[in-house]
Amino acid sequence: MDRVVMPTQNPAERIHNFKEVALGFTPSLALEEASRCLGCKNPPCMAGCPVGVKIPTFISQVKAGDMDGAYRTITIDNNLPAICGRVCPQEHQCENLCVRKVKLGGSVAIGALERYVADWALDNGVMPEKRDSNRFKVAVVGSGPAGLTCASDLAKAGVNVTIFEALHEVGGVLVYGIPEFRLPKELVKKEIAKLASLGVKIETNVVVGKTIFVHELLDEFDAVFIGTGAGLPMFLGVKGENLSGVYSANEYLTRVNLMKAYEESSSTPILKGKSVVVVGAGNVAMDASRTARRLGAEVTLVYRRSRAEMPAREEEILHAEEEGIKFNLLTNPVEILGEGGKVSGMRLVKMALGEPDASGRRRPVVVEGSEHEIKCDQVIVALGTSPNPIIKNSFKDLAFSPKGTILADEDGKTNVDRLYAGGDAITGAATLILAMGAGKKSASSILNQLQSAEK
């Protein structure tokens, strides 16, 4: 059997709304796709899951109609399955190792099935189980994927957890970075509500390193986990980046997703460009491009390599193409042009691919005499992010790498006793599921330390 294709919104309709593009499996489609799983005795797919979900087990439970059992199986290892089922890059992880991938109709749609089970649980009010509370107190700094996972695992074990979030809403990149059409915010709220059911306390509008300091948290709590992510945007470093109409993708998406800046009544309205250029080709670039399209713009994505090297998920690239995003590949900006202090265009050069660089991708080199200009009234730069230096500047005892990431071992331990870190704060910008894996490892390490200290 060939892989079941998930239904999606029609491209001509969805470019005018922010409703979810991927519509999810119906019960019959989920059963059909689950029936494709071969139930391997030594399942290679599990080796590709950063949190170790027991994939064949939960899929067999879906086939048997045991949805509650399937959900319990998934959430032994994954605390945010409704989110992971939507935005985790399964095609590069679990599904990439599925034995059906090459000659047997394509990999089993593991992510779509995980989403189906998780949505069933949310619709039916299924809540996680926890042990009785103990005397331990742990602070979690940041409420993104790493922080939420660490907090959930600790709370399930009976630890009294308090999350400190800098913004006014909980969820980190899940609420400010990923657009509604990929990840509905109501769903994120439901996932976070499960934390409240475990007794987790959440304090918003608290900037650790400004409002309160790490050493104060270490005085008050038995352990502290830092999962502050990587929210500091990178820029091109070319002339014209200070013109009105130039945004980092981080600011653009935060203002649209979190602050609803596209609404006429917004107190912080955002420029709605008519001709928008997005620089970059990762998932964030796709999110920014597709958001600008929904705000009425004609959008061109500029990337210095070819389509084969684009780091975004294939699904996101295909959806962007369907929505009319133009790809200007093997092209690189050298200047942003302006008139009257506002963006009016961009000067570009053509690129050719040379020898592979440290990433394994062929290094782009400038084609001599290829400089040219295009018209635009807005530029969104999506070249990646690095950790915000607030904690680095406010807590000198903690060791950092030259890139500004926190130094921690594979269990999340830093050089400071009882202080742990994980996710993008130690790796730089990476995937949601890798951040969750780091949160799980740190939670386990914290529990071991707390239990050892008690003996």
LOSE-113744 format. One record per residue (C-alpha): residue in one letter; x, y, z. Coordinates in steps of 0.001 Angstrom, whole numbers, padded with zeros to 6 digits, always signed. Layout:
<atoms>
AXYZ;...
</atoms>
This chain:
<atoms>
M+000000+000000+000000;D+001142+003521-000787;R+001430+006080+001985;V-001831+007851+002794;V-001758+011550+001871;M-003045+013930+004526;P-005797+016287+003302;T-004900+019992+003157;Q-006650+023311+002653;N-006893+024449-000966;P-003938+026825-001697;A-006197+029420-003340;E-008255+029622-000142;R-005573+029293+002523;I-003478+032262+001317;H-006345+034418+002585;N-006586+032932+006087;F-004454+031718+008996;K-006333+028440+009516;E-004305+025241+009735;V-003140+024031+006312;A-002783+020312+007098;L-006221+019032+008116;G-005217+015776+009817;F-006339+012180+009309;T-009937+011052+009581;P-010444+007837+011605;S-010579+005771+008410;L-007417+007348+006979;A-005593+006838+010296;L-006558+003163+010358;E-005496+002738+006748;E-002102+004306+007370;A-001558+002481+010682;S-002218-000808+008869;R+000862-000149+006730;C+003195-000510+009735;L+005036-003844+009594;G+005574-004005+013369;C+009302-004699+013037;K+010787-006715+015908;N+013856-004469+015870;P+012253-001228+014684;P+014794+001091+013011;C+012344+004013+013235;M+012818+004284+017001;A+016534+004931+016541;G+015599+008071+014640;C+013402+009518+017407;P+015352+011908+019700;V+012994+011142+022612;G+012632+007396+021942;V+008880+007067+021354;K+007844+003391+021108;I+006546+003813+017575;P+005429+000289+016559;T+003656-000140+019898;F+001512+002983+019632;I+000722+002303+015960;S-000395-001244+016785;Q-002699+000253+019446;V-004159+002598+016827;K-004852-000415+014607;A-006596-002120+017526;G-008709+000960+018257;D-007055+001510+021648;M-006576+005256+021392;D-006110+005806+025112;G-003407+003144+025162;A-001710+004690+022132;Y-001690+008090+023823;R-000283+006665+027068;T+002457+004914+025082;I+003468+008082+023247;T+003474+010279+026340;I+005827+007999+028248;D+008505+009650+026112;N+006893+012651+024395;N+005083+015283+026458;L+003961+017380+023461;P+002711+014910+020830;A+000079+017179+019245;I+002825+019729+018615;C+005506+017272+017510;G+003080+015536+015173;R+002732+018835+013315;V+006173+020455+013269;C+008758+017755+014035;P+010903+016906+010949;Q+009951+013214+010927;E+011143+012822+007336;H+014726+013309+008559;Q+014320+011230+011727;C+011969+008312+012442;E+010369+008153+008976;N+013761+008361+007309;L+014645+004956+008813;C+011314+003232+008107;V+011842+000001+006118;R+008949+000972+003815;K+010660+004154+002677;V+012294+003079-000588;K+010386+000222-002222;L+007247-000329-000159;G+005070+002683-000915;G+006920+005214+001227;S+007581+005512+004955;V+004713+005072+007397;A+003329+008538+008251;I+004481+008332+011871;G+004116+012055+012541;A+000595+012227+011150;L-000443+009221+013267;E+001114+010778+016364;R-000851+013954+015665;Y-004057+011956+015207;V-003660+010200+018571;A-002713+013405+020379;D-005648+015339+018926;W-007971+012533+020023;A-006616+012829+023570;L-007021+016611+023631;D-010571+016369+022276;N-011431+013804+024935;G-009821+015637+027854;V-007219+012958+028618;M-004764+014264+031228;P-001320+012973+032306;E-000817+011069+035539;K+001479+012243+038340;R+002888+010991+041610;D+002230+012618+044969;S+004186+015848+045475;N+007514+015638+047274;R+009579+018301+049005;F+011816+019166+046047;K+011552+022498+044223;V+012943+023142+040744;A+012909+026345+038683;V+012628+026153+034899;V+013706+029259+032976;G+011889+029519+029648;S+008680+027859+028466;G+009722+026642+025039;P+009951+022945+024058;A+012970+022213+026297;G+011518+023963+029339;L+008032+022498+028952;T+009425+018971+028578;C+011754+019277+031565;A+008955+020755+033704;S+006487+018036+032681;D+008843+015131+033434;L+009766+016604+036816;A+006155+017324+037735;K+005092+013789+036800;A+007708+012581+039298;G+006174+014723+042058;V+008633+017632+041977;N+007239+021114+042667;V+008087+023051+039494;T+007895+026773+038751;I+008364+028038+035186;F+009656+031578+034639;E+008716+033007+031234;A+009926+036381+029915;L+006923+037012+027665;H+003285+037484+028625;E+002253+034142+027102;V+003639+030669+027711;G+005086+028496+024960;G+008240+030183+023710;V+008829+029619+020002;L+005605+027583+019854;V+003564+030783+020298;Y+005803+033555+018960;G+007681+031784+016168;I+005498+029187+014449;P+002491+030604+012569;E-001104+029675+013296;F-001466+027933+009930;R+001172+025394+010980;L+000489+025203+014705;P-002834+026500+016098;K-002265+028444+019316;E-005405+027021+020912;L-003780+023603+020663;V-000601+024912+022337;K-002734+026276+025185;K-004332+022854+025635;E-000932+021179+025820;I+000230+023731+028396;A-002983+023214+030393;K-001750+019679+031025;L+001169+021196+032949;A-001237+023062+035187;S-003019+019755+035877;L+000335+018417+037104;G+000643+021316+039545;V+003265+023318+037666;K+003303+027010+038580;I+003915+029486+035758;E+005138+033059+036224;T+005072+035228+033097;N+006718+038618+032435;V+009802+037518+034369;V+013121+038127+032602;V+015766+036043+034362;G+018898+038163+034373;K+016856+041372+034699;T+013740+040846+036866;I+015345+038081+038922;F+018815+036571+038778;V+020111+033008+038427;H+021938+033087+041767;E+018661+034075+043462;L+016887+031086+041885;L+019686+028773+043077;D+019178+030124+046610;E+015438+029451+046487;F+015257+026172+044521;D+016956+022787+044771;A+017910+022942+041090;V+017485+025263+038092;F+017055+024400+034420;I+017767+027025+031738;G+015883+026567+028477;T+015877+030107+027138;G+016251+029139+023488;A+017976+031163+020797;G+016039+034354+020162;L+018769+036759+019020;P+018469+037237+015230;M+021352+037265+012770;F+021540+039853+009975;L+023154+040178+006549;G+025682+042849+007442;V+025041+044794+004228;K+024347+048458+003534;G+020700+049417+003990;E+019716+047052+006807;N+018659+050013+008960;L+016058+051194+006466;S+012410+051278+007468;G+010795+048077+006210;V+013642+045705+007119;Y+012709+043089+009726;S+014358+040088+011251;A+012108+037064+010780;N+012139+036724+014563;E+010594+040174+015069;Y+008229+039826+012128;L+006802+036484+013260;T+006665+037487+016932;R+004690+040610+016145;V+002305+038768+013846;N+001866+035564+015877;L+001973+036887+019419;M+000932+040541+019124;K-001548+040279+016201;A+000215+043297+014666;Y-001494+042718+011317;E-004869+043751+012773;E-005969+047329+012087;S-006710+047844+015800;S-003227+046710+016904;S-001305+049115+019151;T+001903+047970+017389;P+000903+047674+013716;I+003285+046024+011260;L+004082+047091+007715;K+002110+045074+005191;G+004459+045052+002227;K+003132+044670-001296;S+006385+043267-002689;V+008332+041353-000023;V+011754+039700-000203;V+012607+037029+002370;V+016288+036097+002678;G+016967+032503+003768;A+015603+029018+003121;G+015001+027340+006463;N+011659+026650+008134;V+011613+030171+009595;A+012075+031648+006116;M+009134+029561+004893;D+007044+030705+007857;A+007861+034370+007186;S+007240+034023+003431;R+003904+032303+003864;T+002838+034791+006547;A+003632+037755+004291;R+001654+036057+001509;R-001369+035848+003813;L-001011+039561+004527;G-001481+040266+000821;A+002085+040457-000503;E+003768+039086-003584;V+006716+037247-002008;T+010148+036326-003372;L+012478+034105-001369;V+016200+034722-001996;Y+018671+031919-001253;R+022330+031639-002186;R+022285+027885-002808;S+020078+025609-004934;R+016783+023963-004040;A+018561+020712-003126;E+020421+022493-000306;M+017398+024248+001191;P+017277+023285+004915;A+013504+023703+005313;R+011215+020683+005517;E+010132+019445+002100;E+006496+019776+003141;E+006975+023460+003952;I+008788+024089+000658;L+005982+022411-001302;H+003304+024349+000585;A+005159+027613-000110;E+005350+026787-003820;E+001634+025950-003881;E+000904+029317-002275;G+002739+031257-004965;I+006028+032047-003222;K+008688+032725-005875;F+012104+031129-005293;N+015066+033204-006472;L+017807+030600-005965;L+021595+030810-006348;T+021277+034521-005575;N+022658+036595-002704;P+021910+040165-001474;V+024769+042686-001411;E+022753+045816-000581;I+019247+046874+000432;L+018224+049948-001534;G+016128+052789-000179;E+014326+056030-000961;G+013363+058496+001739;G+014574+056136+004461;K+012329+053288+003268;V+013096+050072+001403;S+012762+050432-002369;G+014683+047439-003691;M+017618+045085-003362;R+020928+044679-005169;L+021828+041016-005759;V+024542+038851-007297;K+024252+035436-008892;M+025996+032508-007190;A+027473+029202-008358;L+028149+026142-006213;G+031796+025286-005606;E+033468+022728-003335;P+031701+021456-000154;D+032173+023507+003023;A+032225+022381+006686;S+028470+021670+006578;G+028925+019240+003672;R+027009+021498+001302;R+028712+022973-001756;R+030030+026438-001007;P+028381+029241-003019;V+030736+031577-004901;V+029920+034859-006649;V+029484+034851-010427;E+031490+037783-011724;G+029517+040490-013527;S+026142+039155-012298;E+025078+042116-010141;H+021473+043204-010681;E+018593+044933-008882;I+015002+044032-008020;K+012159+046174-006660;C+010615+045527-003211;D+009143+047515-000323;Q+009885+045114+002555;V+012758+042774+003456;I+012599+039983+006037;V+015929+038446+007055;A+015701+034763+008105;L+019318+033689+008523;G+019070+032021+011922;T+019349+033005+015570;S+021700+032707+018528;P+021109+032776+022310;N+020208+036088+023917;P+023187+037256+026073;I+021086+038411+029066;I+022010+035455+031291;K+025614+035475+030091;N+025943+039148+031000;S+024209+038801+034373;F+025695+035534+035707;K+029468+035413+035312;D+029916+032049+037067;L+028337+030128+034161;A+030599+028911+031332;F+029728+029810+027736;S+031133+028886+024335;P+032632+031535+022021;K+029291+031467+020126;G+027387+032466+023254;T+025819+029066+023955;I+025841+027608+027476;L+028389+024840+027999;A+026726+021693+029351;D+027341+017944+029163;E+024987+015435+027492;D+022892+015287+030682;G+022491+019059+030777;K+024896+019656+033674;T+026740+022979+033571;N+029889+023973+035466;V+027680+025406+038245;D+026352+022964+040851;R+022581+022317+040598;L+022338+024367+037378;Y+021275+022615+034172;A+020617+023772+030620;G+019249+022350+027389;G+017767+023035+023970;D+018788+025915+021723;A+020443+027659+024689;I+023269+025090+024453;T+023101+023984+020800;G+022113+027172+019013;A+019006+027144+016813;A+017905+023528+016207;T+014704+021472+016022;L+011869+021322+018508;I+012285+017596+019107;L+016015+017908+019851;A+015198+020582+022422;M+012620+018259+023951;G+015185+015469+024099;A+017548+017776+025967;G+014779+018722+028389;K+014095+015040+029111;K+017780+014277+029758;S+018100+017233+032106;A+014940+016246+033987;S+016314+012745+034494;S+019668+014123+035631;I+018005+016540+038051;L+015886+013748+039532;N+018960+011589+040034;Q+020753+014446+041808;L+017773+015244+044045;Q+017246+011595+044978;S+020959+011079+045668;A+021059+014122+047928;E+018099+012757+049892;K+019810+009448+050716;
</atoms>
